[in-house]
Amino acid sequence: MVDSVFGREQKKSSNSFYVLASLPSSPALFHTSGLVDSSYYPLCAPPDISHIISTEPSRSESKVHRTQQQAKCLRVFQGLIVVCVVACVVVGGIAGLINLLLRFGDDDFGFEEIVPVIVPFEELSAQGTSNFDTPSQIHLTQGDESGLAMVVSWVTSRTTCGEVVYRPVGSKLTAVAKPTSTPQQYTYKYTLQPGSYTSGLIHHVLLTNLKANQVYEYRCGCSSGGYSSSYQFKAWGSEPERSHRAEIEPEAETNEFTVSGGFEQHNTDTQSPYSLIVIGDLGQTRDSARVIAHAMRSTPDFSHALIVGDLSYADSAEANTVARPCSQQRWDSWFDMLQPMAATRAVMVLPGNHEIELNTDMKNWRLDTTTPEGETQPPFLSYDRRFRLPYSASPDIFSNTQHQLKFTKFGTVANFNQMLPAQAQHFEPKTEGRFYSFNTPFAHVIMLNSYEGADFSGPYDHTSAQYKWLETDLQGVDRSVHPWVVVCMHAPWYSSSTDHQHEPQESPMQTALEHLLYRYGVDIVIAGHVHAYERTFPVFQNKRVEGAPTHIVVGDGGNREGHSIGYSGRPEWSAFRDDASYGYGHFTMVNASHAMWSWSRVQDDVKTHADKVWLVHNSFLESRVNKGVSVFPHSL
């Protein structure tokens, strides 16, 4: 593959080393009867001097002259051979060193060693050699918990080959990463509409050993089907740069904060690049597209996009009507809409109720393991196949809270005190990527599944896999490295909207898990589901409590179901709410003690924030409690 992709460059190299390529391989060929055989070296043939010397020289003079010329030629070629040998050793040593530095670090991933070459990156064909089948629906997800790996995913119609060609921006040295297996398809069988849907070929390729804070450019595809356009992403790593480890002091007479201890003295709005964009219930309407475009213009350097459930609104388990189109093709169009954002930074998702897509009664479905897709559709089928995310172990392998977490084919085993026995190394595909965690600079982000359990409503208590995993995950957070802990889910625990109240995924999950979030000092909890925006004061067990998490609902991403209009009174814990706008949230971490939360509406200018507050760790404020955050207003 490399030969065909980079053939033009190899031809240039062959020409530039023409003399080296022409050297005879056997030392015996260097001499014939004790002299250099000029037939192998046409550039050193004895010169024709007959037009200069009119008198024919004697036999002895001619022999001496030829001997001198051939000896001189021999010395020239001996010098050339030495230079070529030295050059080959140097080039080979550099190539070997580069190859060593660029090797994938863990053969257990099954990925081929990347191939370093001098690449005509811009010459990769977008059309391919025969079948025009370039990648579509390109999206990135973080490939490990350290932030130094990236999964590139895309879809083709027919082309089974695939690779990712990538390099640091500005470099000519390019790596090629290949998958371990052929791309996969899935078939969704409709029940309330005729026929079935078979997906395109879904490709997933891992890029590892990336350098923190380095920008990379990449193209995916292959020569036979064609390569994508060139995209760029930044490998953020999981720790902030040293320049962002400053302290912040509150000004004496305002609620503004300025930076000291390493930063220039000025407002912190432009200080930190460590921003997360948070969207809920996105869908694929004009308003959805406006939300994505607004977010990319307002915060062009955000590191990750978090989408907290209800993604495409394919709703394939429903009847397909003109007023409400429901089909698996809506997954394809959703990824196409998302690609400008998703191809340039990691998009981390979790499942909502619209990802279940179960085409039978939820309480009566069963998976027939004797057929590839089961007697009925397995739930979360499209979600599980299209994303490569960290995933949790199946509930049946837990005997206690010590357990193993793996990342789907791409990541490393977490360092727990006690690992599972060999017979317990089984992972159910139906739990893949539905609850997991990952790190960004300053933050540990936890993604929970509100629709866990056989009937998608629990149990959520200490007997469940999610509870055991969550407790162990929270215990393992190093707050000196990741001082901010963010928890995301779909169904909110705190919402004053009249919509989606008293659902089985809300109060039971809150009852089971809220004490863990409070005990371990989670800073912020973000949910969707309700198609409105709301931010609480720090709250625990339905009361304002100092040191408790701040809860936020961002279900206003623009989907086709519209707004959740109306409120049921004003609880004491509700700080700000809006049920008439589409928008998204920003979580910007300035340093270990201070962060900003803001919410933008798409009808406003990109620099305008309808809601904006400082979140300050109580440990920094020397508060009565040594966990959680206090909230201060921010000048809009």
VOGU-3710 file (C-alpha; in Angstrom, 3 decimals, decimal comma):
1> mvdsvfgreq> 0,000/0,000/0,000  2,764/2,367/0,851  4,410/1,588/-2,512  1,288/2,609/-4,444  0,504/5,654/-2,325  3,993/7,029/-2,292  5,283/5,614/-5,594  6,092/8,993/-7,128  8,394/9,911/-4,271  10,146/6,551/-4,425
11> kkssnsfyvl> 10,864/7,069/-8,124  12,500/10,399/-7,357  14,644/8,734/-4,720  15,703/6,020/-7,153  16,904/8,612/-9,654  18,795/10,594/-7,059  20,745/7,473/-6,028  21,371/6,241/-9,565  25,107/5,628/-9,127  24,552/3,731/-5,865
21> aslpsspalf> 21,914/1,558/-7,486  24,301/0,812/-10,399  27,203/-0,468/-8,302  28,052/-4,141/-8,937  27,174/-6,351/-6,012  30,263/-8,610/-6,204  33,762/-7,321/-5,295  35,192/-9,466/-8,105  33,569/-7,151/-10,612  35,633/-4,181/-9,468
31> htsglvdssy> 38,721/-5,539/-11,331  39,406/-7,287/-14,592  43,055/-8,467/-15,095  44,038/-6,180/-12,240  42,426/-3,073/-13,718  39,039/-1,391/-13,301  36,621/-2,807/-15,819  35,258/0,345/-17,409  32,300/-1,513/-18,873  30,653/-1,249/-15,439
41> yplcappdis> 31,534/2,422/-15,107  30,882/4,254/-18,387  31,618/7,595/-16,692  35,250/6,477/-16,171  36,070/5,133/-19,628  39,547/6,248/-20,843  39,227/9,627/-22,583  39,572/9,872/-26,344  42,663/12,114/-26,951  43,378/11,204/-30,552
51> hiistepsrs> 42,282/14,644/-31,722  44,902/16,253/-29,436  47,967/14,015/-30,020  48,764/13,680/-33,693  51,742/11,346/-33,288  50,801/7,815/-32,280  52,444/7,097/-28,896  54,606/4,083/-28,310  53,072/0,928/-26,872  54,804/1,509/-23,496
61> eskvhrtqqq> 53,729/5,173/-23,310  50,139/4,245/-24,149  50,129/1,519/-21,522  51,511/3,830/-18,835  48,973/6,521/-19,713  46,076/4,068/-19,587  47,355/2,711/-16,294  47,532/6,175/-14,783  43,999/7,062/-15,987  42,506/3,806/-14,723
71> akclrvfqgl> 44,305/4,140/-11,358  42,920/7,642/-10,999  39,436/6,373/-11,902  39,790/3,576/-9,353  40,654/6,081/-6,605  37,602/8,204/-7,529  35,268/5,241/-7,319  36,776/3,951/-4,130  36,129/7,358/-2,599  32,593/7,349/-3,983
81> ivvcvvacvv> 31,929/3,899/-2,524  33,131/5,047/0,909  30,872/8,138/0,749  27,865/6,033/-0,299  28,465/3,467/2,450  28,745/6,194/5,099  25,616/7,900/3,750  23,664/4,634/3,860  24,736/3,993/7,460  23,733/7,515/8,529
91> vggiaglinl> 20,404/7,435/6,701  19,677/3,931/7,955  20,498/4,929/11,513  18,225/7,977/11,366  15,415/5,955/9,806  15,834/3,271/12,450  15,724/5,865/15,226  12,621/7,483/13,760  11,015/4,099/13,331  11,759/3,310/16,981
101> llrfgdddfg> 10,317/6,606/18,157  7,166/6,165/16,103  6,392/2,549/16,972  3,046/1,733/18,494  3,620/0,987/22,130  1,496/-2,097/22,736  1,319/-5,071/20,411  -1,783/-6,222/22,274  -3,740/-3,616/20,337  -3,022/-5,635/17,211
111> feeivpvivp> -2,225/-2,606/15,110  0,633/-2,730/12,654  3,765/-0,764/13,356  3,469/2,635/11,729  5,608/3,150/8,663  7,700/6,343/8,574  8,253/7,605/5,033  8,888/10,879/3,255  5,399/11,346/1,895  3,917/13,442/-0,898
121> feelsaqgts> 0,999/14,032/1,512  -0,786/16,444/-0,797  -0,625/13,979/-3,690  -2,833/11,304/-2,125  -5,645/10,826/-4,593  -9,096/11,880/-3,458  -10,688/9,760/-6,202  -8,750/6,515/-6,076  -7,477/4,372/-8,891  -10,644/2,552/-9,861
131> nfdtpsqihl> -13,705/2,801/-7,603  -14,700/6,259/-6,459  -15,597/5,551/-2,821  -13,960/8,162/-0,617  -14,509/8,163/3,161  -17,557/9,903/4,611  -18,937/10,426/8,124  -15,417/11,015/9,480  -15,255/11,436/13,242  -12,706/11,262/16,053
141> tqgdesglam> -12,912/9,875/19,573  -10,205/9,905/22,213  -8,359/6,600/21,994  -7,010/6,276/25,524  -7,377/7,843/28,936  -4,139/9,818/28,557  -5,259/11,878/25,582  -2,284/10,725/23,489  -4,239/8,420/21,187  -7,030/9,129/18,734
151> vvswvtsrtt> -9,508/6,840/16,993  -10,358/7,854/13,430  -13,652/6,403/12,169  -15,285/6,659/8,760  -17,673/4,888/6,386  -17,304/3,651/2,811  -19,837/2,020/0,503  -17,710/-0,772/-0,983  -14,050/-0,223/-0,193  -12,722/-2,646/2,410
161> cgevvyrpvg> -9,160/-1,355/2,546  -8,351/1,549/4,826  -5,567/3,354/6,612  -4,785/6,711/8,164  -1,825/8,692/6,849  -0,835/11,353/9,367  2,004/13,601/10,485  2,756/16,574/12,710  1,845/19,780/10,922  4,921/21,120/9,161
171> skltavakpt> 6,706/17,774/9,075  7,507/15,734/5,973  7,854/12,519/7,952  4,517/10,744/7,792  3,152/7,664/9,546  0,643/5,133/8,259  -1,685/3,395/10,733  -3,761/0,388/9,726  -6,661/-1,448/11,423  -6,498/-5,004/12,722
181> stpqqytyky> -9,523/-6,272/10,845  -11,753/-5,544/7,895  -14,484/-2,925/8,347  -17,810/-4,113/9,710  -21,432/-3,663/8,683  -24,658/-4,174/10,579  -28,239/-4,810/9,515  -31,221/-3,218/11,201  -34,567/-4,978/10,711  -37,564/-2,659/10,749
191> tlqpgsytsg> -40,876/-3,772/12,264  -43,113/-0,709/11,871  -41,978/-0,091/8,300  -41,052/-2,466/5,461  -37,600/-3,820/4,760  -34,284/-3,466/6,516  -31,200/-1,276/6,466  -27,603/-2,391/5,999  -24,969/0,106/6,981  -21,935/1,068/4,986
201> lihhvlltnl> -18,552/-0,384/5,858  -17,528/1,169/9,181  -13,764/1,672/9,625  -11,965/2,362/12,927  -8,209/3,047/13,073  -6,165/3,967/16,131  -3,340/6,511/16,208  -1,132/6,159/19,284  1,996/7,671/20,833  0,915/11,157/19,888
211> kanqvyeyrc> 2,777/14,083/21,398  0,918/16,343/23,814  0,015/19,791/22,457  1,090/18,782/18,943  -1,196/19,508/15,977  -1,462/16,679/13,445  -2,871/16,525/9,953  -4,317/13,319/8,538  -6,133/11,732/5,644  -8,038/8,443/5,801
221> gcssggysss> -8,962/5,961/3,103  -6,849/3,955/0,654  -5,561/4,166/-2,900  -8,225/1,971/-4,486  -11,209/3,806/-3,052  -9,666/7,212/-2,543  -8,502/9,333/0,378  -10,389/11,949/2,324  -9,540/15,617/2,386  -6,854/16,655/4,856
231> yqfkawgsep> -8,009/17,395/8,423  -6,183/18,565/11,516  -6,555/17,779/15,210  -4,584/18,563/18,347  -3,389/15,903/20,770  -4,128/17,589/24,088  -2,729/14,995/26,442  -4,127/14,751/29,955  -2,041/17,315/31,826  -1,991/21,091/31,345
241> ershraeiep> 1,050/22,929/30,131  3,120/24,515/32,881  2,077/28,005/31,809  -1,485/27,228/32,892  -0,657/26,204/36,458  -1,076/29,728/37,822  -3,059/30,828/40,829  -5,938/33,268/40,569  -6,820/35,958/43,058  -10,223/37,635/43,404
251> eaetneftvs> -10,185/41,398/43,009  -11,027/43,215/46,187  -14,121/45,099/45,062  -15,629/42,922/42,320  -16,578/39,376/41,564  -14,082/39,316/38,689  -10,851/37,371/38,908  -7,428/38,193/37,521  -4,494/35,883/37,117  -1,225/36,004/39,020
261> ggfeqhntdt> 1,707/33,710/39,724  2,873/33,324/36,143  0,251/35,034/34,009  0,075/38,659/33,019  -2,378/40,674/35,083  -5,524/40,728/32,978  -8,935/39,153/32,697  -8,846/35,351/32,452  -11,271/34,984/29,556  -8,439/34,481/27,081
271> qspyslivig> -6,046/32,622/29,351  -6,932/28,963/29,071  -7,414/26,830/25,971  -8,808/23,960/28,013  -12,452/24,241/27,061  -15,087/21,563/26,605  -18,187/22,177/24,486  -21,286/20,452/25,859  -24,380/19,718/23,737  -27,497/17,716/24,502
281> dlgqtrdsar> -30,309/16,294/22,366  -28,715/17,547/19,153  -30,701/15,926/16,360  -30,260/17,156/12,796  -32,330/20,223/12,041  -31,335/23,686/10,864  -31,150/24,623/14,534  -28,848/21,660/15,211  -26,509/22,839/12,452  -26,627/26,375/13,868
291> viahamrstp> -25,607/25,076/17,291  -22,544/23,310/15,843  -21,521/26,296/13,723  -22,010/28,736/16,612  -19,916/26,588/18,950  -17,052/26,302/16,477  -16,998/30,064/15,916  -17,320/31,055/19,566  -14,685/28,666/20,925  -12,501/27,549/18,010
301> dfshalivgd> -9,873/25,970/20,251  -12,072/23,719/22,411  -10,469/20,351/23,029  -13,477/18,007/23,146  -17,172/18,046/22,350  -19,386/16,163/24,834  -22,814/15,143/23,510  -24,909/13,920/26,412  -27,305/11,596/24,605  -30,084/11,691/21,986
311> lsyadsaean> -27,764/12,039/19,025  -29,204/11,464/15,546  -32,919/11,011/16,285  -32,973/8,218/13,719  -35,769/6,672/15,808  -35,690/3,564/13,634  -38,012/1,620/15,927  -40,861/4,016/15,056  -43,049/4,232/11,986  -41,586/6,274/9,150
321> tvarpcsqqr> -43,877/9,159/8,195  -43,544/12,342/6,185  -44,084/14,416/9,321  -41,589/12,375/11,348  -39,072/10,511/9,181  -37,558/7,588/11,066  -34,863/5,434/9,491  -31,286/4,269/9,925  -30,237/6,527/7,053  -30,592/9,380/9,523
331> wdswfdmlqp> -27,466/8,094/11,266  -25,583/8,591/8,000  -26,894/12,117/7,506  -26,220/12,986/11,165  -22,549/12,046/10,898  -22,306/14,026/7,660  -23,692/17,076/9,466  -21,311/16,536/12,390  -18,178/15,934/10,303  -16,824/19,537/10,191
341> maatravmvl> -16,560/19,419/13,981  -16,059/15,700/14,583  -13,202/15,333/12,096  -11,136/17,963/13,907  -11,502/17,119/17,626  -12,646/14,224/19,766  -16,422/13,933/20,117  -17,331/11,909/23,200  -20,897/10,655/23,475  -23,193/8,698/25,764
351> pgnheielnt> -26,518/7,001/25,033  -29,925/8,590/25,477  -33,340/7,077/25,083  -33,272/7,735/21,314  -30,213/5,465/20,969  -32,045/2,378/22,271  -33,924/1,920/18,961  -35,499/-1,332/20,102  -38,057/-2,437/17,527  -40,216/-4,380/19,968
361> dmknwrldtt> -41,652/-3,959/23,438  -38,764/-2,924/25,682  -39,777/-5,282/28,466  -40,226/-8,310/26,200  -37,204/-8,160/23,925  -34,639/-10,934/23,967  -31,390/-11,496/22,122  -31,165/-14,740/20,163  -27,426/-15,433/20,157  -27,747/-18,130/17,484
371> tpegetqppf> -28,178/-15,496/14,755  -25,904/-12,504/14,031  -28,491/-9,876/14,900  -30,781/-11,840/17,186  -34,451/-12,668/16,905  -35,173/-9,043/17,608  -32,810/-6,122/17,407  -30,319/-5,796/20,234  -30,720/-2,365/21,819  -28,168/0,373/21,084
381> lsydrrfrlp> -27,194/-1,510/17,906  -26,280/1,548/15,821  -24,647/3,364/18,736  -22,430/0,402/19,600  -21,303/-0,233/16,029  -20,565/3,338/14,970  -18,527/4,556/17,960  -15,324/3,237/19,475  -15,398/4,320/23,102  -14,136/2,973/26,429
391> ysaspdifsn> -16,504/0,356/27,692  -17,404/-1,426/30,893  -17,406/-5,070/31,840  -20,523/-7,194/31,898  -22,349/-7,356/35,250  -21,995/-11,129/35,533  -18,208/-10,986/36,028  -18,244/-8,921/39,202  -17,748/-10,590/42,550  -16,638/-7,457/44,387
401> tqhqlkftkf> -15,735/-3,848/43,691  -12,254/-4,742/42,436  -12,668/-5,128/38,708  -11,061/-4,512/35,392  -11,857/-1,752/32,913  -10,705/-2,065/29,338  -10,945/0,305/26,418  -12,588/-1,087/23,310  -9,706/-2,686/21,394  -7,772/0,519/21,720
411> gtvanfnqml> -6,817/1,311/25,282  -4,979/0,014/28,271  -6,020/-1,941/31,312  -6,538/0,283/34,317  -4,180/-0,202/37,252  -6,384/-1,742/39,894  -5,067/-3,502/43,000  -6,687/-6,774/42,094  -7,293/-7,980/38,558  -9,906/-10,441/37,419
421> paqaqhfepk> -9,005/-14,112/36,970  -8,455/-15,316/33,426  -11,877/-16,907/33,151  -13,509/-13,539/33,863  -11,930/-11,685/30,935  -15,181/-11,635/28,992  -16,774/-8,387/27,921  -20,340/-8,163/26,697  -20,657/-6,112/23,486  -24,018/-4,766/24,661
431> tegrfysfnt> -22,292/-2,676/27,357  -19,678/-1,301/24,983  -19,090/2,422/25,315  -22,202/3,106/27,398  -20,413/4,186/30,558  -16,744/5,073/30,706  -14,310/7,816/31,689  -11,361/9,664/30,193  -8,942/12,465/31,040  -8,311/15,873/29,528
441> pfahvimlns> -5,961/18,604/30,782  -7,278/19,540/34,258  -10,376/17,299/34,044  -11,496/13,752/34,631  -14,724/13,205/32,675  -17,187/10,423/33,533  -19,942/9,373/31,107  -22,834/7,436/32,686  -25,686/5,467/31,144  -29,165/6,424/32,348
451> yegadfsgpy> -30,632/3,425/30,510  -28,725/0,608/32,164  -30,402/-2,715/32,994  -32,616/-5,284/31,331  -35,566/-2,905/30,973  -33,378/0,231/30,663  -34,317/1,557/34,093  -31,768/0,015/36,419  -31,030/-1,332/38,866  -28,547/1,450/39,639
461> dhtsaqykwl> -27,601/0,460/43,192  -24,486/-1,274/44,543  -25,447/-4,545/42,823  -25,064/-3,012/39,362  -21,950/-2,985/37,192  -22,187/0,744/36,678  -22,271/1,500/40,414  -19,222/-0,681/41,118  -17,308/0,765/38,216  -18,224/4,351/39,171
471> etdlqgvdrs> -17,114/3,984/42,794  -13,756/2,513/41,763  -13,283/5,156/39,095  -13,958/8,017/41,534  -11,583/6,505/44,080  -8,829/6,459/41,487  -8,950/10,115/40,398  -5,732/11,984/41,171  -7,021/15,467/41,987  -3,497/16,899/41,932
481> vhpwvvvcmh> -3,403/16,130/38,200  -7,111/16,309/37,334  -8,645/18,691/39,888  -11,928/19,039/37,978  -14,327/16,080/37,909  -17,212/16,283/35,444  -20,029/13,720/35,341  -22,363/13,464/32,333  -25,595/11,506/31,865  -28,745/11,828/29,812
491> apwyssstdh> -31,709/11,900/32,196  -31,349/14,824/34,668  -31,668/14,535/38,426  -32,538/18,213/38,847  -34,932/19,950/36,462  -37,838/22,280/37,238  -39,386/21,797/33,783  -42,800/20,184/33,576  -41,364/17,851/30,924  -39,857/14,423/31,744
501> qhepqespmq> -40,706/14,379/35,425  -40,742/11,242/37,604  -39,269/8,930/34,993  -37,719/5,621/36,183  -34,254/6,668/34,965  -34,198/9,833/37,080  -35,149/9,481/40,758  -33,984/5,831/41,172  -30,598/6,613/39,643  -30,297/9,734/41,788
511> talehllyry> -31,137/7,787/44,931  -28,529/5,138/44,129  -25,612/7,262/42,909  -25,914/10,820/44,206  -24,136/10,078/47,488  -21,086/8,807/45,563  -20,819/12,038/43,590  -21,120/14,109/46,767  -18,700/11,942/48,777  -15,952/12,179/46,155
521> gvdiviaghv> -16,375/15,879/45,475  -17,672/15,870/41,898  -17,747/19,471/40,698  -20,329/19,566/37,942  -23,033/17,189/36,653  -24,364/17,710/33,111  -27,476/16,125/31,585  -29,870/16,521/28,661  -33,283/14,933/27,920  -35,284/18,029/28,881
531> hayertfpvf> -35,183/20,343/25,864  -34,304/23,459/27,823  -31,404/24,991/29,721  -31,124/25,114/33,496  -28,313/25,590/36,006  -28,598/24,902/39,728  -26,814/26,138/42,794  -24,684/23,439/44,470  -27,327/20,891/45,432  -27,564/17,541/47,224
541> qnkrvegapt> -30,697/15,531/48,052  -32,903/18,333/46,698  -31,436/21,016/48,947  -28,799/23,695/48,464  -25,673/22,340/50,134  -22,247/23,930/50,270  -19,669/21,673/48,631  -22,220/19,748/46,538  -22,078/19,444/42,737  -23,626/22,048/40,439
551> hivvgdggnr> -26,153/20,412/38,086  -26,781/21,649/34,534  -29,334/20,644/31,891  -28,329/21,314/28,256  -31,037/19,477/26,307  -31,512/22,490/24,035  -29,359/21,250/21,144  -31,964/21,884/18,419  -33,627/18,527/17,725  -36,924/18,191/15,845
561> eghsigysgr> -39,072/17,775/18,950  -38,691/21,446/19,867  -38,551/23,067/23,302  -39,747/21,785/26,666  -41,998/24,684/27,557  -43,200/25,393/31,090  -41,990/25,094/34,676  -43,445/23,689/37,863  -42,667/26,489/40,294  -39,167/27,669/41,206
571> pewsafrdda> -37,255/25,294/43,515  -34,689/26,881/45,835  -31,867/25,079/44,056  -32,679/26,513/40,572  -30,321/29,395/39,709  -30,898/30,093/35,980  -33,192/28,643/33,317  -34,396/29,253/29,771  -36,970/27,142/27,930  -37,227/29,142/24,699
581> sygyghftmv> -33,754/29,035/23,137  -31,401/26,620/21,454  -27,824/26,612/22,654  -24,871/24,796/24,176  -22,519/25,030/27,131  -18,804/25,816/27,571  -16,743/24,514/30,473  -13,403/26,346/30,522  -10,777/25,333/33,062  -8,395/28,186/33,807
591> nashamwsws> -6,330/26,325/36,390  -6,671/23,909/39,304  -8,870/26,224/41,351  -10,938/28,269/38,893  -13,163/27,395/35,965  -15,890/29,150/34,021  -19,224/27,755/32,978  -21,147/29,621/30,290  -24,162/29,006/28,102  -24,622/30,496/24,627
601> rvqddvktha> -27,803/30,919/22,616  -27,585/30,558/18,845  -29,556/33,752/18,249  -26,869/35,797/20,009  -23,459/36,972/18,838  -20,775/34,328/19,267  -19,082/36,376/22,004  -22,286/36,777/24,009  -23,113/34,444/26,889  -26,644/34,308/28,252
611> dkvwlvhnsf> -25,412/32,685/31,466  -21,835/32,841/32,764  -20,401/32,060/36,199  -17,128/31,326/37,950  -16,747/27,958/39,652  -14,128/28,149/42,401  -12,942/25,197/44,436  -13,815/25,623/48,086  -10,381/24,338/49,081  -8,903/27,428/47,427
621> lesrvnkgvs> -11,360/29,715/49,235  -10,591/28,137/52,617  -14,285/27,443/52,998  -15,935/25,533/55,800  -15,955/22,527/53,471  -12,936/21,246/51,639  -14,662/19,889/48,531  -16,932/21,029/45,762  -17,192/24,508/44,288  -18,701/27,864/45,083
631> vfphsl> -20,379/29,824/42,297  -19,716/33,508/41,649  -21,378/35,703/39,018  -19,314/36,724/36,023  -19,685/39,985/34,121  -21,337/39,041/30,808
//
